[in-house]
Amino acid sequence: MQAIFTCDDAGASTAPRALEAFDAVVDWLGSVGLEGTFFWVPKPGEHPEVHYETWAAHLDAALAAGHEFQLHGLTHGTCLEFGLTQESTRPSNPAPFEDYEARPDYFRREHSVENLTAKLREARDIYECAFHAPPLVFRAPCFGMCANAYAALHAVGIYHSSSRGLDPTATAYTITKDPSKRRWAPDYPCHPWVEPPGVTEYVCFEDLTLSGVPSEEYDDRLDLYKSELEHFLAEATQKTVLVFGTHFSAMYATWENTCRLLEELFDWLSGCGVTEWLTFADHVSP
Ligand SMILES: [Zn+2]
C-alpha cells in the first residue's frame, strides 16, 4: 500500500521555535528515508512578505531534500476558514462550534462559493509566487470543510483535497483522556472518494501525536495507533492510500518520544505491507 507522510502548518508562524521544529522534522525525515508533504499556510497574519522571507531558506532546504508543499488554507486564522469542523471534534475543540452557532448569518456569507473561491484564488496566487507552480492538494485548517469549499476548489483548478479527519474520536481520547473515546469510530470511508463537482477527497489518518507523547503514555499511544491502523488496513480497498497526519510543532514538543514512536510504528507498518511512502504530488500525478 502507498502512504503519504503529511505535516501541517508550515509557514503558520515565524516564531524561532516553529522554524526550529520544522527544520528538525525535515532532518528527521531524511534520517528515516521519507519524503514528506508539508501543508503550507500562505498568508498568516498581516504581513505575508515578512512571513515568506523568514521561511524562504527553510522551504528551499526542504525542497532540496525532496519534500514538497501543498496548500493549507489562506490565513489559518480560524478553524472555520473553509467550513465547519467535524462534529466528532467538538469534545476536544468546542470553540469553533460555539462561534459558528452564535453567528449563522455571518458564516453563511463567509462560506459562500463566491467568497471561498476568492480566498482560494488569493491563496493559490501567493503559493505560486513561493513555489513557482500551482498547488495540487488542499487541506482545510482543522478539517473545517463544506460542500461550497469543494465547489470553490474545483473553480480554481484544485482537484485533490485532504480535508477530512478519519477518526477524531480517537484523537479526542489523546487530548481529553476520556476512555470512552478510545475507539475506532471513523467519520468517513478509508478509501478516497469524489466530492461534487469533482474533487477527490483523501481522508487523513488522525494525528495521535497532536497533544504530544509523554513518556507515561508512550505504550498506550503506540497500542492505540496500531489498533486504529489495523482497522484502517482491514477496511482498505485497492484505492486506499494511507495519508498519515502530523504537526511539526506538536512533534517537537515531545521530540524524542514522538520520533521513537513514529519510527517504531513505521517499522510495524512495513510488516503490514505499507512500504511505499511518497509525496502527495507523486501520488496524484505520478
Ligand atoms: Zn493547520
py3Dmol code that shows the C-alpha trace and the ligand (Angstrom):
import py3Dmol

protein = """\
ATOM      1  CA  MET A   1       0.000   0.000   0.000  1.00  0.00           C
ATOM      2  CA  GLN A   2       1.106   3.533  -0.713  1.00  0.00           C
ATOM      3  CA  ALA A   3       1.419   6.009   2.152  1.00  0.00           C
ATOM      4  CA  ILE A   4       1.921   9.769   2.340  1.00  0.00           C
ATOM      5  CA  PHE A   5       3.545  11.439   5.347  1.00  0.00           C
ATOM      6  CA  THR A   6       1.829  14.795   5.793  1.00  0.00           C
ATOM      7  CA  CYS A   7       2.790  17.509   8.256  1.00  0.00           C
ATOM      8  CA  ASP A   8       0.684  20.603   8.858  1.00  0.00           C
ATOM      9  CA  ASP A   9       1.165  24.310   9.479  1.00  0.00           C
ATOM     10  CA  ALA A  10       4.398  25.134   7.656  1.00  0.00           C
ATOM     11  CA  GLY A  11       4.516  28.914   7.382  1.00  0.00           C
ATOM     12  CA  ALA A  12       1.827  29.442  10.013  1.00  0.00           C
ATOM     13  CA  SER A  13       4.220  31.022  12.494  1.00  0.00           C
ATOM     14  CA  THR A  14       7.526  32.909  12.255  1.00  0.00           C
ATOM     15  CA  ALA A  15       8.435  32.109  15.861  1.00  0.00           C
ATOM     16  CA  PRO A  16      12.016  30.792  16.111  1.00  0.00           C
ATOM     17  CA  ARG A  17      10.819  27.624  17.835  1.00  0.00           C
ATOM     18  CA  ALA A  18       8.420  26.866  14.960  1.00  0.00           C
ATOM     19  CA  LEU A  19      11.260  27.157  12.442  1.00  0.00           C
ATOM     20  CA  GLU A  20      13.489  25.028  14.681  1.00  0.00           C
ATOM     21  CA  ALA A  21      10.748  22.391  14.891  1.00  0.00           C
ATOM     22  CA  PHE A  22      10.226  22.442  11.130  1.00  0.00           C
ATOM     23  CA  ASP A  23      13.957  22.005  10.446  1.00  0.00           C
ATOM     24  CA  ALA A  24      14.132  19.176  12.980  1.00  0.00           C
ATOM     25  CA  VAL A  25      11.315  17.316  11.232  1.00  0.00           C
ATOM     26  CA  VAL A  26      12.957  17.808   7.833  1.00  0.00           C
ATOM     27  CA  ASP A  27      16.220  16.386   9.208  1.00  0.00           C
ATOM     28  CA  TRP A  28      14.390  13.506  10.859  1.00  0.00           C
ATOM     29  CA  LEU A  29      12.518  12.635   7.647  1.00  0.00           C
ATOM     30  CA  GLY A  30      15.877  12.452   5.903  1.00  0.00           C
ATOM     31  CA  SER A  31      17.225  10.152   8.614  1.00  0.00           C
ATOM     32  CA  VAL A  32      14.323   7.717   8.199  1.00  0.00           C
ATOM     33  CA  GLY A  33      14.357   7.959   4.402  1.00  0.00           C
ATOM     34  CA  LEU A  34      10.942   9.595   3.874  1.00  0.00           C
ATOM     35  CA  GLU A  35       9.957  12.425   1.558  1.00  0.00           C
ATOM     36  CA  GLY A  36       7.060  14.282   3.131  1.00  0.00           C
ATOM     37  CA  THR A  37       4.248  16.623   2.153  1.00  0.00           C
ATOM     38  CA  PHE A  38       4.042  19.790   4.233  1.00  0.00           C
ATOM     39  CA  PHE A  39       0.794  21.720   4.200  1.00  0.00           C
ATOM     40  CA  TRP A  40       1.735  25.385   3.947  1.00  0.00           C
ATOM     41  CA  VAL A  41      -0.206  28.438   5.136  1.00  0.00           C
ATOM     42  CA  PRO A  42       0.239  31.167   2.507  1.00  0.00           C
ATOM     43  CA  LYS A  43      -0.960  34.280   4.346  1.00  0.00           C
ATOM     44  CA  PRO A  44      -0.849  34.116   8.139  1.00  0.00           C
ATOM     45  CA  GLY A  45      -1.175  37.443   9.932  1.00  0.00           C
ATOM     46  CA  GLU A  46      -0.885  40.856   8.367  1.00  0.00           C
ATOM     47  CA  HIS A  47       2.473  40.817   6.601  1.00  0.00           C
ATOM     48  CA  PRO A  48       2.821  37.869   4.239  1.00  0.00           C
ATOM     49  CA  GLU A  49       6.079  39.165   2.711  1.00  0.00           C
ATOM     50  CA  VAL A  50       7.807  39.077   6.110  1.00  0.00           C
ATOM     51  CA  HIS A  51       6.438  35.585   6.627  1.00  0.00           C
ATOM     52  CA  TYR A  52       7.795  34.372   3.304  1.00  0.00           C
ATOM     53  CA  GLU A  53      11.212  35.980   3.792  1.00  0.00           C
ATOM     54  CA  THR A  54      11.528  34.309   7.182  1.00  0.00           C
ATOM     55  CA  TRP A  55      10.607  30.917   5.784  1.00  0.00           C
ATOM     56  CA  ALA A  56      12.302  31.048   2.373  1.00  0.00           C
ATOM     57  CA  ALA A  57      15.608  29.390   3.304  1.00  0.00           C
ATOM     58  CA  HIS A  58      13.807  26.709   5.321  1.00  0.00           C
ATOM     59  CA  LEU A  59      11.421  25.972   2.444  1.00  0.00           C
ATOM     60  CA  ASP A  60      14.322  25.763  -0.016  1.00  0.00           C
ATOM     61  CA  ALA A  61      16.235  23.315   2.188  1.00  0.00           C
ATOM     62  CA  ALA A  62      13.147  21.107   2.500  1.00  0.00           C
ATOM     63  CA  LEU A  63      12.504  21.205  -1.254  1.00  0.00           C
ATOM     64  CA  ALA A  64      16.158  20.325  -1.934  1.00  0.00           C
ATOM     65  CA  ALA A  65      15.752  17.304   0.356  1.00  0.00           C
ATOM     66  CA  GLY A  66      12.831  16.032  -1.747  1.00  0.00           C
ATOM     67  CA  HIS A  67       9.896  17.227   0.350  1.00  0.00           C
ATOM     68  CA  GLU A  68       7.014  19.204  -1.076  1.00  0.00           C
ATOM     69  CA  PHE A  69       4.469  21.800  -0.023  1.00  0.00           C
ATOM     70  CA  GLN A  70       0.742  21.864  -0.613  1.00  0.00           C
ATOM     71  CA  LEU A  71      -1.906  24.376   0.363  1.00  0.00           C
ATOM     72  CA  HIS A  72      -3.258  24.700   3.913  1.00  0.00           C
ATOM     73  CA  GLY A  73      -5.996  27.346   3.924  1.00  0.00           C
ATOM     74  CA  LEU A  74      -5.339  31.042   3.352  1.00  0.00           C
ATOM     75  CA  THR A  75      -4.673  32.684   6.739  1.00  0.00           C
ATOM     76  CA  HIS A  76      -5.471  29.737   9.063  1.00  0.00           C
ATOM     77  CA  GLY A  77      -6.748  32.486  11.346  1.00  0.00           C
ATOM     78  CA  THR A  78      -9.661  30.306  12.456  1.00  0.00           C
ATOM     79  CA  CYS A  79     -10.740  26.671  12.163  1.00  0.00           C
ATOM     80  CA  LEU A  80     -13.817  27.957  10.294  1.00  0.00           C
ATOM     81  CA  GLU A  81     -11.947  29.486   7.367  1.00  0.00           C
ATOM     82  CA  PHE A  82     -13.382  26.989   4.826  1.00  0.00           C
ATOM     83  CA  GLY A  83     -16.279  25.358   6.666  1.00  0.00           C
ATOM     84  CA  LEU A  84     -17.392  23.810   9.912  1.00  0.00           C
ATOM     85  CA  THR A  85     -15.191  21.311  11.708  1.00  0.00           C
ATOM     86  CA  GLN A  86     -16.358  17.700  12.097  1.00  0.00           C
ATOM     87  CA  GLU A  87     -18.920  17.092  14.841  1.00  0.00           C
ATOM     88  CA  SER A  88     -16.647  14.465  16.390  1.00  0.00           C
ATOM     89  CA  THR A  89     -14.049  17.168  17.137  1.00  0.00           C
ATOM     90  CA  ARG A  90     -16.490  19.025  19.406  1.00  0.00           C
ATOM     91  CA  PRO A  91     -15.387  17.332  22.668  1.00  0.00           C
ATOM     92  CA  SER A  92     -11.738  18.234  22.161  1.00  0.00           C
ATOM     93  CA  ASN A  93     -12.252  21.581  20.394  1.00  0.00           C
ATOM     94  CA  PRO A  94     -15.679  23.147  21.184  1.00  0.00           C
ATOM     95  CA  ALA A  95     -14.766  26.770  20.375  1.00  0.00           C
ATOM     96  CA  PRO A  96     -15.421  26.661  16.593  1.00  0.00           C
ATOM     97  CA  PHE A  97     -18.913  25.256  17.174  1.00  0.00           C
ATOM     98  CA  GLU A  98     -19.752  27.973  19.679  1.00  0.00           C
ATOM     99  CA  ASP A  99     -18.588  30.621  17.221  1.00  0.00           C
ATOM    100  CA  TYR A 100     -20.434  29.038  14.288  1.00  0.00           C
ATOM    101  CA  GLU A 101     -23.686  28.658  16.199  1.00  0.00           C
ATOM    102  CA  ALA A 102     -23.521  32.230  17.530  1.00  0.00           C
ATOM    103  CA  ARG A 103     -23.154  33.819  14.057  1.00  0.00           C
ATOM    104  CA  PRO A 104     -25.025  31.697  11.489  1.00  0.00           C
ATOM    105  CA  ASP A 105     -25.667  34.550   9.033  1.00  0.00           C
ATOM    106  CA  TYR A 106     -22.034  35.631   9.094  1.00  0.00           C
ATOM    107  CA  PHE A 107     -20.813  32.133   8.336  1.00  0.00           C
ATOM    108  CA  ARG A 108     -23.418  31.613   5.596  1.00  0.00           C
ATOM    109  CA  ARG A 109     -21.816  34.566   3.779  1.00  0.00           C
ATOM    110  CA  GLU A 110     -18.298  33.575   4.799  1.00  0.00           C
ATOM    111  CA  HIS A 111     -18.795  30.089   3.324  1.00  0.00           C
ATOM    112  CA  SER A 112     -20.463  31.111   0.058  1.00  0.00           C
ATOM    113  CA  VAL A 113     -18.892  29.629  -3.066  1.00  0.00           C
ATOM    114  CA  GLU A 114     -18.024  33.143  -4.223  1.00  0.00           C
ATOM    115  CA  ASN A 115     -16.238  34.078  -1.005  1.00  0.00           C
ATOM    116  CA  LEU A 116     -14.387  30.756  -0.687  1.00  0.00           C
ATOM    117  CA  THR A 117     -13.329  30.956  -4.337  1.00  0.00           C
ATOM    118  CA  ALA A 118     -11.864  34.426  -3.707  1.00  0.00           C
ATOM    119  CA  LYS A 119      -9.928  33.099  -0.706  1.00  0.00           C
ATOM    120  CA  LEU A 120      -8.589  30.183  -2.718  1.00  0.00           C
ATOM    121  CA  ARG A 121      -7.562  32.380  -5.650  1.00  0.00           C
ATOM    122  CA  GLU A 122      -5.564  34.569  -3.282  1.00  0.00           C
ATOM    123  CA  ALA A 123      -4.047  31.522  -1.559  1.00  0.00           C
ATOM    124  CA  ARG A 124      -3.153  29.944  -4.895  1.00  0.00           C
ATOM    125  CA  ASP A 125      -1.535  33.156  -6.180  1.00  0.00           C
ATOM    126  CA  ILE A 126       0.663  33.504  -3.089  1.00  0.00           C
ATOM    127  CA  TYR A 127       1.519  29.806  -3.273  1.00  0.00           C
ATOM    128  CA  GLU A 128       2.552  30.157  -6.916  1.00  0.00           C
ATOM    129  CA  CYS A 129       4.855  33.074  -6.072  1.00  0.00           C
ATOM    130  CA  ALA A 130       6.559  30.937  -3.441  1.00  0.00           C
ATOM    131  CA  PHE A 131       6.767  27.617  -5.287  1.00  0.00           C
ATOM    132  CA  HIS A 132       6.538  28.596  -8.997  1.00  0.00           C
ATOM    133  CA  ALA A 133       3.823  26.015  -9.679  1.00  0.00           C
ATOM    134  CA  PRO A 134       0.164  25.687  -8.733  1.00  0.00           C
ATOM    135  CA  PRO A 135      -0.831  23.664  -5.658  1.00  0.00           C
ATOM    136  CA  LEU A 136      -2.260  20.220  -6.390  1.00  0.00           C
ATOM    137  CA  VAL A 137      -3.743  19.379  -2.994  1.00  0.00           C
ATOM    138  CA  PHE A 138      -5.646  21.413  -0.426  1.00  0.00           C
ATOM    139  CA  ARG A 139      -6.091  20.787   3.284  1.00  0.00           C
ATOM    140  CA  ALA A 140      -8.605  22.884   5.223  1.00  0.00           C
ATOM    141  CA  PRO A 141      -7.439  24.210   8.604  1.00  0.00           C
ATOM    142  CA  CYS A 142      -8.662  21.889  11.416  1.00  0.00           C
ATOM    143  CA  PHE A 143     -10.536  19.836   8.772  1.00  0.00           C
ATOM    144  CA  GLY A 144     -13.195  22.594   8.703  1.00  0.00           C
ATOM    145  CA  MET A 145     -14.772  21.965   5.317  1.00  0.00           C
ATOM    146  CA  CYS A 146     -18.090  22.262   3.455  1.00  0.00           C
ATOM    147  CA  ALA A 147     -19.726  21.465   0.112  1.00  0.00           C
ATOM    148  CA  ASN A 148     -19.169  25.031  -1.109  1.00  0.00           C
ATOM    149  CA  ALA A 149     -15.452  24.710  -0.396  1.00  0.00           C
ATOM    150  CA  TYR A 150     -15.248  21.710  -2.746  1.00  0.00           C
ATOM    151  CA  ALA A 151     -17.058  23.766  -5.397  1.00  0.00           C
ATOM    152  CA  ALA A 152     -14.558  26.593  -4.842  1.00  0.00           C
ATOM    153  CA  LEU A 153     -11.575  24.207  -5.090  1.00  0.00           C
ATOM    154  CA  HIS A 154     -12.903  22.940  -8.393  1.00  0.00           C
ATOM    155  CA  ALA A 155     -13.420  26.512  -9.625  1.00  0.00           C
ATOM    156  CA  VAL A 156      -9.749  27.384  -9.030  1.00  0.00           C
ATOM    157  CA  GLY A 157      -8.449  24.133 -10.515  1.00  0.00           C
ATOM    158  CA  ILE A 158      -7.509  22.216  -7.355  1.00  0.00           C
ATOM    159  CA  TYR A 159      -8.908  18.711  -7.753  1.00  0.00           C
ATOM    160  CA  HIS A 160      -7.413  16.938  -4.730  1.00  0.00           C
ATOM    161  CA  SER A 161      -8.204  17.534  -1.081  1.00  0.00           C
ATOM    162  CA  SER A 162      -7.223  16.013   2.250  1.00  0.00           C
ATOM    163  CA  SER A 163      -9.602  17.998   4.392  1.00  0.00           C
ATOM    164  CA  ARG A 164     -11.360  15.351   6.429  1.00  0.00           C
ATOM    165  CA  GLY A 165     -10.101  13.553   9.514  1.00  0.00           C
ATOM    166  CA  LEU A 166     -10.722   9.825   9.714  1.00  0.00           C
ATOM    167  CA  ASP A 167     -11.373   9.263  13.418  1.00  0.00           C
ATOM    168  CA  PRO A 168     -11.335  12.456  15.504  1.00  0.00           C
ATOM    169  CA  THR A 169     -12.917  10.469  18.325  1.00  0.00           C
ATOM    170  CA  ALA A 170      -9.615   8.651  18.896  1.00  0.00           C
ATOM    171  CA  THR A 171      -7.743  11.965  18.761  1.00  0.00           C
ATOM    172  CA  ALA A 172     -10.154  13.342  21.361  1.00  0.00           C
ATOM    173  CA  TYR A 173      -9.097  10.495  23.660  1.00  0.00           C
ATOM    174  CA  THR A 174      -5.459  11.570  23.438  1.00  0.00           C
ATOM    175  CA  ILE A 175      -6.454  15.123  24.377  1.00  0.00           C
ATOM    176  CA  THR A 176      -9.252  14.619  26.929  1.00  0.00           C
ATOM    177  CA  LYS A 177      -8.102  11.178  28.257  1.00  0.00           C
ATOM    178  CA  ASP A 178     -11.798  10.166  28.275  1.00  0.00           C
ATOM    179  CA  PRO A 179     -11.551   6.346  27.961  1.00  0.00           C
ATOM    180  CA  SER A 180     -14.949   6.136  26.197  1.00  0.00           C
ATOM    181  CA  LYS A 181     -13.324   7.871  23.210  1.00  0.00           C
ATOM    182  CA  ARG A 182     -10.520   5.363  22.864  1.00  0.00           C
ATOM    183  CA  ARG A 183     -12.184   3.547  19.991  1.00  0.00           C
ATOM    184  CA  TRP A 184     -12.481   3.125  16.251  1.00  0.00           C
ATOM    185  CA  ALA A 185     -15.313   5.458  15.215  1.00  0.00           C
ATOM    186  CA  PRO A 186     -14.458   6.611  11.677  1.00  0.00           C
ATOM    187  CA  ASP A 187     -16.383   9.562  10.250  1.00  0.00           C
ATOM    188  CA  TYR A 188     -15.579   8.608   6.647  1.00  0.00           C
ATOM    189  CA  PRO A 189     -14.576   5.635   4.487  1.00  0.00           C
ATOM    190  CA  CYS A 190     -10.894   4.675   4.381  1.00  0.00           C
ATOM    191  CA  HIS A 191     -10.629   4.995   0.595  1.00  0.00           C
ATOM    192  CA  PRO A 192     -10.655   8.200  -1.480  1.00  0.00           C
ATOM    193  CA  TRP A 193     -13.993   9.429  -2.846  1.00  0.00           C
ATOM    194  CA  VAL A 194     -15.124  12.201  -5.164  1.00  0.00           C
ATOM    195  CA  GLU A 195     -16.960  15.252  -3.821  1.00  0.00           C
ATOM    196  CA  PRO A 196     -19.156  17.225  -6.249  1.00  0.00           C
ATOM    197  CA  PRO A 197     -18.387  18.810  -8.627  1.00  0.00           C
ATOM    198  CA  GLY A 198     -15.245  16.669  -8.982  1.00  0.00           C
ATOM    199  CA  VAL A 199     -12.673  16.937  -6.175  1.00  0.00           C
ATOM    200  CA  THR A 200     -11.108  13.721  -4.877  1.00  0.00           C
ATOM    201  CA  GLU A 201     -11.029  13.671  -1.092  1.00  0.00           C
ATOM    202  CA  TYR A 202      -8.284  11.664   0.651  1.00  0.00           C
ATOM    203  CA  VAL A 203      -9.249  11.246   4.284  1.00  0.00           C
ATOM    204  CA  CYS A 204      -6.388  11.930   6.705  1.00  0.00           C
ATOM    205  CA  PHE A 205      -5.457   9.317   9.279  1.00  0.00           C
ATOM    206  CA  GLU A 206      -5.599  11.017  12.662  1.00  0.00           C
ATOM    207  CA  ASP A 207      -2.605  12.733  14.234  1.00  0.00           C
ATOM    208  CA  LEU A 208      -2.490  10.887  17.538  1.00  0.00           C
ATOM    209  CA  THR A 209       0.674  12.806  18.487  1.00  0.00           C
ATOM    210  CA  LEU A 210      -1.159  16.151  18.390  1.00  0.00           C
ATOM    211  CA  SER A 211      -1.073  16.557  22.158  1.00  0.00           C
ATOM    212  CA  GLY A 212       2.460  15.165  22.432  1.00  0.00           C
ATOM    213  CA  VAL A 213       3.649  11.728  23.523  1.00  0.00           C
ATOM    214  CA  PRO A 214       4.500  11.912  27.247  1.00  0.00           C
ATOM    215  CA  SER A 215       6.682   9.017  28.450  1.00  0.00           C
ATOM    216  CA  GLU A 216       3.944   7.594  30.679  1.00  0.00           C
ATOM    217  CA  GLU A 217       1.552   7.472  27.686  1.00  0.00           C
ATOM    218  CA  TYR A 218       4.000   6.005  25.184  1.00  0.00           C
ATOM    219  CA  ASP A 219       2.894   2.377  25.308  1.00  0.00           C
ATOM    220  CA  ASP A 220      -0.806   3.239  25.335  1.00  0.00           C
ATOM    221  CA  ARG A 221      -0.390   5.603  22.379  1.00  0.00           C
ATOM    222  CA  LEU A 222       1.565   3.107  20.300  1.00  0.00           C
ATOM    223  CA  ASP A 223      -1.074   0.498  21.065  1.00  0.00           C
ATOM    224  CA  LEU A 224      -3.847   2.912  20.021  1.00  0.00           C
ATOM    225  CA  TYR A 225      -2.048   3.747  16.767  1.00  0.00           C
ATOM    226  CA  LYS A 226      -1.689   0.070  15.918  1.00  0.00           C
ATOM    227  CA  SER A 227      -5.299  -0.656  16.801  1.00  0.00           C
ATOM    228  CA  GLU A 228      -6.576   2.219  14.630  1.00  0.00           C
ATOM    229  CA  LEU A 229      -4.283   1.226  11.765  1.00  0.00           C
ATOM    230  CA  GLU A 230      -5.393  -2.403  11.966  1.00  0.00           C
ATOM    231  CA  HIS A 231      -8.989  -1.243  11.469  1.00  0.00           C
ATOM    232  CA  PHE A 232      -7.911   1.060   8.658  1.00  0.00           C
ATOM    233  CA  LEU A 233      -5.995  -1.685   6.866  1.00  0.00           C
ATOM    234  CA  ALA A 234      -8.856  -4.149   7.326  1.00  0.00           C
ATOM    235  CA  GLU A 235     -11.240  -1.721   5.589  1.00  0.00           C
ATOM    236  CA  ALA A 236      -8.783  -0.732   2.864  1.00  0.00           C
ATOM    237  CA  THR A 237      -9.600  -1.264  -0.788  1.00  0.00           C
ATOM    238  CA  GLN A 238      -7.274  -1.228  -3.784  1.00  0.00           C
ATOM    239  CA  LYS A 239      -7.805   2.537  -3.985  1.00  0.00           C
ATOM    240  CA  THR A 240      -6.785   3.149  -0.383  1.00  0.00           C
ATOM    241  CA  VAL A 241      -3.729   5.248   0.367  1.00  0.00           C
ATOM    242  CA  LEU A 242      -2.629   5.918   3.928  1.00  0.00           C
ATOM    243  CA  VAL A 243      -2.494   9.689   4.387  1.00  0.00           C
ATOM    244  CA  PHE A 244      -0.655   9.984   7.686  1.00  0.00           C
ATOM    245  CA  GLY A 245      -1.244  13.250   9.569  1.00  0.00           C
ATOM    246  CA  THR A 246       1.247  15.079  11.807  1.00  0.00           C
ATOM    247  CA  HIS A 247       2.073  18.604  13.013  1.00  0.00           C
ATOM    248  CA  PHE A 248       5.754  19.528  13.350  1.00  0.00           C
ATOM    249  CA  SER A 249       5.249  21.804  16.363  1.00  0.00           C
ATOM    250  CA  ALA A 250       3.421  19.046  18.246  1.00  0.00           C
ATOM    251  CA  MET A 251       6.110  16.532  17.274  1.00  0.00           C
ATOM    252  CA  TYR A 252       8.802  18.842  18.610  1.00  0.00           C
ATOM    253  CA  ALA A 253       7.034  19.272  21.968  1.00  0.00           C
ATOM    254  CA  THR A 254       7.905  15.688  22.949  1.00  0.00           C
ATOM    255  CA  TRP A 255      10.527  15.217  20.260  1.00  0.00           C
ATOM    256  CA  GLU A 256      12.442  12.113  21.321  1.00  0.00           C
ATOM    257  CA  ASN A 257       9.351  10.154  22.301  1.00  0.00           C
ATOM    258  CA  THR A 258       7.398  11.148  19.191  1.00  0.00           C
ATOM    259  CA  CYS A 259      10.231  10.252  16.810  1.00  0.00           C
ATOM    260  CA  ARG A 260      10.795   6.917  18.539  1.00  0.00           C
ATOM    261  CA  LEU A 261       7.079   6.134  18.421  1.00  0.00           C
ATOM    262  CA  LEU A 262       6.746   7.011  14.724  1.00  0.00           C
ATOM    263  CA  GLU A 263       9.853   5.016  13.809  1.00  0.00           C
ATOM    264  CA  GLU A 264       8.522   2.007  15.699  1.00  0.00           C
ATOM    265  CA  LEU A 265       5.154   2.446  14.009  1.00  0.00           C
ATOM    266  CA  PHE A 266       6.610   2.740  10.505  1.00  0.00           C
ATOM    267  CA  ASP A 267       8.605  -0.468  11.056  1.00  0.00           C
ATOM    268  CA  TRP A 268       5.412  -2.182  12.168  1.00  0.00           C
ATOM    269  CA  LEU A 269       3.530  -0.765   9.146  1.00  0.00           C
ATOM    270  CA  SER A 270       6.116  -2.126   6.745  1.00  0.00           C
ATOM    271  CA  GLY A 271       5.402  -5.570   8.180  1.00  0.00           C
ATOM    272  CA  CYS A 272       1.723  -4.912   7.371  1.00  0.00           C
ATOM    273  CA  GLY A 273       2.522  -4.164   3.722  1.00  0.00           C
ATOM    274  CA  VAL A 274       2.683  -0.369   3.936  1.00  0.00           C
ATOM    275  CA  THR A 275       6.042   0.023   2.245  1.00  0.00           C
ATOM    276  CA  GLU A 276       5.739   2.642  -0.477  1.00  0.00           C
ATOM    277  CA  TRP A 277       5.986   6.133   1.011  1.00  0.00           C
ATOM    278  CA  LEU A 278       5.714   9.009  -1.439  1.00  0.00           C
ATOM    279  CA  THR A 279       4.656  12.637  -1.607  1.00  0.00           C
ATOM    280  CA  PHE A 280       1.098  13.715  -2.360  1.00  0.00           C
ATOM    281  CA  ALA A 281       2.179  15.179  -5.694  1.00  0.00           C
ATOM    282  CA  ASP A 282       3.785  11.879  -6.690  1.00  0.00           C
ATOM    283  CA  HIS A 283       0.611  10.044  -5.716  1.00  0.00           C
ATOM    284  CA  VAL A 284      -1.862  12.272  -7.565  1.00  0.00           C
ATOM    285  CA  SER A 285       0.294  12.949 -10.635  1.00  0.00           C
ATOM    286  CA  PRO A 286       2.701  10.018 -10.979  1.00  0.00           C
TER     287      PRO A 286
END
"""
ligand_1 = """\
1
ZN
Zn -3.408 23.540 10.492
"""
view = py3Dmol.view(width=600, height=400)
view.addModel(protein, "pdb")
view.setStyle({"model": 0}, {"cartoon": {"style": "trace"}})
view.addModel(ligand_1, "xyz")
view.setStyle({"model": 1}, {"stick": {}})
view.zoomTo()
view.show()
